[in-house]
Amino acid sequence: MAIQTIFAHVSCSDLKASIGWYEKLFGKAPLRRPMPGLAEWQFTESAEVQLFEDKDKAGTSTLTLGVLPLAPERQRLVKAGLEPGPIEEADDFWIMRMRDPDGNLVVFASALRD
């Protein structure tokens, strides 16, 4: 198997409302709306996030994002009107957690705090 791209998938209850929240999270609008109920953001040739309207599964997703460094990213999210949690130290890296409007967990992971 030669995997070329991985799509992270997040389920939401209201696509229109969730797109607004994820636009703040990612700092940009979705790149594509390839079918009803689906929005996609692309970050690199192999890193993409799909936001899919599925009321039954909304709130059960976890999205982990690697960023460098973490503290400036936290400041950007606060300025965007989102509510990221504190920066937490793990064994060899830093994390920050937050929840989207449906309760899906978004985790930021970084080797650098500042």
Backbone as a chain_set.jsonl record, in Angstrom:
{"seq": "MAIQTIFAHVSCSDLKASIGWYEKLFGKAPLRRPMPGLAEWQFTESAEVQLFEDKDKAGTSTLTLGVLPLAPERQRLVKAGLEPGPIEEADDFWIMRMRDPDGNLVVFASALRD", "coords": {"N": [[0.839, -1.173, 0.0], [0.602, 2.177, -0.878], [0.235, 4.914, 0.597], [-0.878, 8.138, -0.098], [-2.204, 10.453, 0.771], [-3.702, 11.548, 3.791], [-6.819, 11.965, 5.201], [-8.123, 13.674, 7.843], [-11.027, 13.172, 9.73], [-13.913, 14.811, 10.858], [-16.931, 14.768, 12.56], [-19.974, 16.613, 12.515], [-22.89, 18.383, 13.782], [-24.198, 20.479, 12.525], [-23.356, 21.67, 9.623], [-23.0, 24.251, 8.451], [-22.818, 26.023, 10.69], [-20.618, 24.858, 11.97], [-18.598, 25.149, 10.063], [-18.031, 27.889, 10.25], [-16.844, 28.013, 12.81], [-14.605, 26.32, 12.465], [-13.297, 27.742, 10.471], [-12.297, 29.882, 11.955], [-10.633, 28.41, 13.656], [-8.742, 27.264, 11.837], [-7.948, 29.51, 10.463], [-8.724, 30.117, 7.913], [-10.965, 29.742, 5.092], [-12.831, 26.79, 4.019], [-11.294, 24.793, 1.489], [-12.582, 23.223, -0.368], [-15.926, 22.142, -1.222], [-16.951, 19.376, -1.785], [-19.233, 17.754, -1.923], [-22.686, 17.569, -0.881], [-23.024, 18.366, 2.563], [-20.329, 18.184, 3.264], [-17.171, 19.617, 3.922], [-13.862, 20.663, 3.12], [-10.541, 21.214, 4.22], [-7.3, 22.006, 3.17], [-3.916, 21.601, 3.971], [-1.302, 20.812, 3.406], [0.2, 18.954, 0.702], [-0.407, 16.438, 1.572], [-1.899, 16.584, 3.894], [-5.023, 16.934, 5.138], [-8.256, 18.043, 6.269], [-11.474, 16.864, 6.818], [-14.729, 17.985, 7.267], [-17.734, 16.78, 8.231], [-21.22, 16.612, 8.003], [-23.012, 14.879, 10.268], [-25.257, 14.065, 12.302], [-25.664, 11.968, 14.143], [-23.103, 11.08, 14.822], [-21.782, 13.312, 15.655], [-19.648, 15.053, 17.848], [-18.085, 12.939, 18.654], [-15.583, 12.802, 17.598], [-11.968, 13.076, 17.411], [-9.443, 15.351, 16.794], [-6.146, 15.784, 16.068], [-3.625, 18.14, 15.919], [-0.504, 19.076, 14.717], [1.636, 21.641, 15.635], [4.029, 24.328, 15.472], [5.577, 27.033, 17.042], [3.732, 26.383, 20.146], [2.622, 28.355, 21.966], [2.26, 30.926, 20.556], [0.265, 30.094, 18.803], [-1.83, 29.529, 20.517], [-2.397, 32.127, 21.422], [-3.308, 33.257, 19.008], [-5.671, 31.804, 18.604], [-7.218, 32.618, 20.814], [-7.507, 35.355, 20.192], [-9.073, 35.026, 17.959], [-11.473, 34.484, 19.05], [-11.959, 31.989, 20.106], [-11.805, 29.322, 22.568], [-9.25, 28.054, 23.759], [-7.753, 25.533, 25.833], [-5.432, 25.441, 28.649], [-1.854, 25.42, 28.104], [-0.272, 22.373, 28.316], [2.245, 20.402, 29.829], [3.775, 17.529, 28.575], [5.559, 14.37, 28.463], [7.704, 14.625, 26.439], [6.895, 16.779, 24.954], [4.484, 19.41, 24.265], [1.016, 20.05, 24.894], [-2.261, 21.229, 23.986], [-5.657, 21.551, 24.614], [-9.003, 21.682, 23.278], [-12.548, 22.125, 22.693], [-14.858, 21.694, 20.025], [-17.967, 23.219, 18.801], [-19.722, 21.003, 18.883], [-18.613, 19.364, 20.728], [-16.511, 17.805, 19.907], [-13.154, 16.77, 20.299], [-10.295, 18.755, 20.025], [-6.93, 18.631, 19.696], [-3.853, 20.17, 20.179], [-0.515, 19.594, 19.434], [2.909, 19.933, 20.209], [6.444, 20.259, 19.829], [7.629, 22.474, 20.717], [7.12, 24.997, 23.089], [7.182, 27.865, 23.242]], "CA": [[0.0, 0.0, 0.0], [1.354, 3.428, -0.96], [-0.677, 5.997, 0.99], [-0.446, 9.445, -0.573], [-2.85, 11.512, 1.537], [-4.578, 11.135, 4.879], [-7.841, 12.933, 5.54], [-8.698, 13.58, 9.18], [-12.472, 13.325, 9.578], [-14.622, 15.304, 12.037], [-18.387, 14.788, 12.364], [-20.637, 17.748, 13.155], [-24.354, 18.331, 13.695], [-24.663, 21.569, 11.665], [-22.178, 21.995, 8.826], [-22.85, 25.701, 8.263], [-22.312, 26.591, 11.936], [-19.285, 24.32, 12.24], [-17.632, 25.758, 9.138], [-17.622, 29.172, 10.839], [-15.937, 27.754, 13.922], [-13.354, 25.778, 11.927], [-12.604, 28.83, 9.776], [-11.524, 30.568, 12.993], [-9.59, 27.5, 14.11], [-7.707, 27.103, 10.818], [-7.553, 30.809, 9.914], [-9.067, 30.201, 6.494], [-12.189, 29.064, 4.66], [-12.553, 25.492, 3.402], [-10.846, 24.829, 0.098], [-13.556, 22.54, -1.23], [-17.209, 21.602, -0.75], [-17.082, 18.405, -2.87], [-20.551, 17.133, -1.96], [-23.51, 18.095, 0.207], [-22.691, 17.917, 3.906], [-18.889, 17.99, 3.429], [-16.244, 20.719, 3.652], [-12.485, 20.184, 3.261], [-9.417, 22.147, 4.318], [-6.026, 21.385, 2.8], [-2.795, 22.309, 4.583], [-0.146, 20.437, 2.588], [-0.238, 17.988, -0.305], [-0.83, 15.177, 2.184], [-2.609, 16.836, 5.153], [-6.327, 17.547, 4.917], [-9.309, 17.788, 7.256], [-12.841, 16.83, 6.308], [-15.795, 18.251, 8.222], [-18.883, 16.11, 7.64], [-22.442, 16.701, 8.798], [-23.546, 13.574, 10.673], [-25.783, 14.357, 13.637], [-25.523, 10.809, 15.023], [-21.716, 10.906, 15.254], [-21.228, 14.597, 16.088], [-19.148, 15.061, 19.218], [-17.307, 11.73, 18.958], [-14.309, 12.848, 16.873], [-10.779, 13.71, 17.966], [-8.565, 15.876, 15.753], [-4.87, 16.204, 16.63], [-2.907, 19.008, 14.99], [0.864, 19.398, 15.099], [1.985, 23.034, 15.346], [5.267, 24.829, 16.068], [5.461, 26.648, 18.438], [2.36, 26.312, 20.631], [2.137, 29.574, 22.64], [1.676, 31.892, 19.617], [-0.968, 29.527, 18.254], [-2.853, 29.739, 21.54], [-2.76, 33.556, 21.363], [-4.098, 33.475, 17.791], [-7.005, 31.234, 18.826], [-7.929, 33.505, 21.736], [-7.862, 36.553, 19.414], [-10.127, 34.64, 17.009], [-12.703, 34.286, 19.79], [-12.102, 30.597, 20.532], [-11.446, 29.115, 23.967], [-8.331, 26.936, 23.965], [-7.361, 25.263, 27.211], [-4.048, 25.811, 28.956], [-0.771, 24.608, 27.539], [0.094, 21.341, 29.286], [3.5, 19.722, 29.537], [3.801, 16.066, 28.556], [6.93, 13.891, 28.63], [8.674, 15.205, 25.505], [6.232, 17.762, 24.108], [3.444, 20.234, 24.878], [-0.289, 19.913, 24.264], [-3.326, 22.156, 24.35], [-6.91, 20.933, 24.193], [-10.213, 22.485, 23.223], [-13.696, 21.419, 22.13], [-15.634, 22.44, 19.038], [-19.343, 23.4, 19.271], [-20.385, 19.715, 19.098], [-17.9, 18.618, 21.756], [-15.362, 17.082, 19.363], [-11.898, 17.172, 20.919], [-9.213, 19.223, 19.162], [-5.689, 18.629, 20.471], [-2.671, 20.709, 19.529], [0.687, 18.988, 19.967], [4.069, 20.665, 19.734], [7.73, 20.04, 20.489], [8.049, 23.785, 21.23], [6.069, 25.772, 23.774], [7.242, 29.287, 22.836]], "C": [[0.888, 1.242, 0.0], [0.405, 4.594, -0.677], [-0.083, 7.329, 0.562], [-0.981, 10.596, 0.284], [-3.671, 10.886, 2.655], [-5.53, 12.279, 5.17], [-8.268, 12.685, 6.984], [-10.173, 13.917, 9.04], [-13.07, 13.771, 10.912], [-16.103, 15.352, 11.697], [-18.989, 15.963, 13.134], [-22.15, 17.636, 12.978], [-24.917, 19.376, 12.746], [-23.463, 22.08, 10.876], [-21.959, 23.496, 8.716], [-22.271, 26.352, 9.53], [-20.891, 26.122, 12.217], [-18.233, 24.89, 11.299], [-17.141, 27.083, 9.705], [-16.613, 28.991, 11.965], [-14.582, 27.258, 13.405], [-12.601, 26.8, 11.079], [-11.772, 29.642, 10.762], [-10.367, 29.696, 13.462], [-8.426, 27.448, 13.123], [-7.222, 28.425, 10.22], [-7.832, 30.948, 8.437], [-10.347, 29.425, 6.22], [-11.845, 27.687, 4.093], [-12.162, 25.658, 1.937], [-11.895, 24.261, -0.842], [-14.831, 22.216, -0.462], [-17.606, 20.56, -1.785], [-18.432, 17.712, -2.99], [-21.384, 17.723, -0.829], [-23.09, 17.507, 1.56], [-21.213, 17.763, 4.186], [-18.123, 19.251, 3.068], [-14.83, 20.207, 3.923], [-11.496, 21.345, 3.307], [-8.156, 21.386, 3.953], [-4.897, 22.246, 3.338], [-1.475, 22.031, 3.878], [-0.676, 19.461, 1.54], [-0.781, 16.706, 0.321], [-1.602, 15.353, 3.497], [-3.897, 17.609, 4.892], [-7.284, 17.179, 6.039], [-10.649, 17.853, 6.55], [-13.8, 17.07, 7.467], [-17.083, 17.76, 7.584], [-20.087, 16.199, 8.566], [-23.028, 15.314, 9.008], [-23.999, 13.724, 12.121], [-25.592, 13.205, 14.615], [-24.108, 10.641, 15.567], [-21.07, 12.197, 15.737], [-20.812, 14.523, 17.551], [-18.301, 13.864, 19.582], [-15.919, 11.74, 18.305], [-13.202, 13.454, 17.73], [-9.883, 14.101, 16.796], [-7.291, 16.349, 16.435], [-4.08, 16.942, 15.56], [-1.514, 19.286, 15.535], [1.199, 20.816, 14.676], [3.309, 23.369, 16.028], [5.283, 26.341, 16.012], [4.014, 26.794, 18.916], [1.825, 27.625, 21.211], [1.576, 30.612, 21.659], [0.366, 31.394, 18.997], [-2.113, 29.706, 19.246], [-3.325, 31.198, 21.52], [-3.633, 33.848, 20.148], [-5.527, 32.964, 17.983], [-7.833, 32.098, 19.762], [-8.379, 34.769, 21.002], [-8.988, 36.268, 18.426], [-11.458, 34.376, 17.715], [-12.964, 32.854, 20.215], [-11.572, 30.458, 21.959], [-10.526, 27.911, 24.141], [-8.023, 26.764, 25.448], [-5.926, 25.694, 27.448], [-3.057, 24.925, 28.208], [-0.301, 23.666, 28.637], [1.406, 20.682, 28.863], [3.303, 18.213, 29.601], [5.271, 15.642, 28.647], [7.944, 14.606, 27.736], [8.073, 16.284, 24.612], [5.19, 18.509, 24.924], [2.133, 19.964, 24.165], [-1.223, 21.014, 24.761], [-4.611, 21.546, 23.81], [-8.031, 21.96, 24.161], [-11.316, 21.656, 22.591], [-14.387, 22.313, 21.118], [-17.084, 22.545, 19.529], [-20.112, 22.098, 19.519], [-19.737, 18.9, 20.208], [-16.781, 17.754, 21.231], [-14.091, 17.64, 19.995], [-10.888, 17.574, 19.85], [-7.985, 19.352, 20.05], [-4.593, 19.218, 19.606], [-1.47, 20.078, 20.207], [1.9, 19.695, 19.372], [5.316, 20.272, 20.516], [8.238, 21.339, 21.113], [6.888, 24.489, 21.895], [6.034, 27.196, 23.239], [7.948, 29.489, 21.519]], "O": [[1.822, 1.339, 0.796], [-0.157, 5.186, -1.599], [1.084, 7.611, 0.833], [-0.29, 11.592, 0.495], [-4.263, 9.821, 2.482], [-5.108, 13.419, 5.363], [-8.73, 11.591, 7.309], [-10.533, 14.843, 8.313], [-12.78, 13.193, 11.959], [-16.491, 15.908, 10.67], [-18.575, 16.268, 14.252], [-22.629, 16.885, 12.129], [-26.009, 19.187, 12.21], [-22.646, 22.837, 11.403], [-20.832, 23.965, 8.876], [-21.334, 27.145, 9.442], [-20.052, 26.91, 12.656], [-17.088, 25.091, 11.705], [-15.946, 27.37, 9.645], [-15.638, 29.737, 12.056], [-13.535, 27.722, 13.856], [-11.376, 26.725, 10.982], [-10.657, 30.05, 10.437], [-9.251, 30.183, 13.643], [-7.266, 27.572, 13.516], [-6.195, 28.455, 9.542], [-7.246, 31.802, 7.772], [-10.757, 28.571, 7.005], [-10.696, 27.439, 3.727], [-12.645, 26.555, 1.246], [-12.079, 24.743, -1.959], [-14.826, 22.042, 0.756], [-18.503, 20.811, -2.59], [-18.748, 17.145, -4.036], [-20.83, 18.32, 0.093], [-22.834, 16.309, 1.678], [-20.85, 17.259, 5.248], [-18.386, 19.878, 2.042], [-14.618, 19.415, 4.841], [-11.596, 22.311, 2.55], [-7.967, 20.248, 4.381], [-4.91, 23.467, 3.187], [-0.628, 22.917, 3.766], [-1.874, 19.179, 1.503], [-1.529, 15.969, -0.322], [-1.927, 14.36, 4.148], [-3.874, 18.77, 4.483], [-7.14, 16.136, 6.678], [-10.923, 18.778, 5.785], [-13.695, 16.436, 8.517], [-17.488, 18.25, 6.529], [-19.994, 15.903, 9.758], [-23.478, 14.66, 8.068], [-23.214, 13.532, 13.049], [-25.379, 13.442, 15.804], [-23.931, 10.112, 16.665], [-19.923, 12.18, 16.183], [-21.543, 13.992, 18.387], [-17.834, 13.772, 20.717], [-15.164, 10.779, 18.451], [-13.458, 14.235, 18.646], [-9.599, 13.285, 15.919], [-7.345, 17.228, 17.295], [-3.89, 16.446, 14.449], [-1.364, 19.687, 16.689], [1.067, 21.166, 13.503], [3.665, 22.765, 17.04], [5.004, 26.887, 14.945], [3.163, 27.278, 18.169], [0.67, 27.97, 20.963], [0.493, 31.141, 21.911], [-0.53, 32.186, 18.704], [-3.24, 30.002, 18.849], [-4.525, 31.464, 21.593], [-4.597, 34.607, 20.248], [-6.482, 33.62, 17.569], [-9.026, 32.293, 19.53], [-9.516, 35.209, 21.174], [-9.767, 37.161, 18.093], [-12.458, 34.08, 17.061], [-14.072, 32.529, 20.642], [-10.959, 31.385, 22.488], [-10.962, 26.862, 24.616], [-8.033, 27.727, 26.215], [-5.279, 26.247, 26.558], [-3.391, 23.833, 27.748], [0.027, 24.095, 29.744], [1.637, 20.438, 27.679], [2.737, 17.688, 30.56], [6.136, 16.484, 28.886], [8.939, 15.135, 28.232], [8.683, 16.663, 23.612], [5.034, 18.271, 26.121], [2.124, 19.68, 22.967], [-1.0, 21.632, 25.802], [-4.647, 21.076, 22.673], [-8.025, 22.951, 24.89], [-11.051, 20.6, 22.015], [-14.496, 23.524, 21.31], [-17.4, 22.002, 20.588], [-21.068, 22.095, 20.296], [-20.26, 17.853, 20.59], [-16.148, 17.034, 22.003], [-13.973, 18.848, 20.2], [-10.651, 16.835, 18.893], [-7.994, 20.09, 21.035], [-4.416, 18.828, 18.452], [-1.412, 20.031, 21.435], [1.921, 20.017, 18.184], [5.251, 19.988, 21.712], [9.156, 21.324, 21.933], [5.796, 24.57, 21.332], [4.98, 27.682, 22.829], [8.074, 30.622, 21.054]]}, "num_chains": 1, "name": "protein.A"}
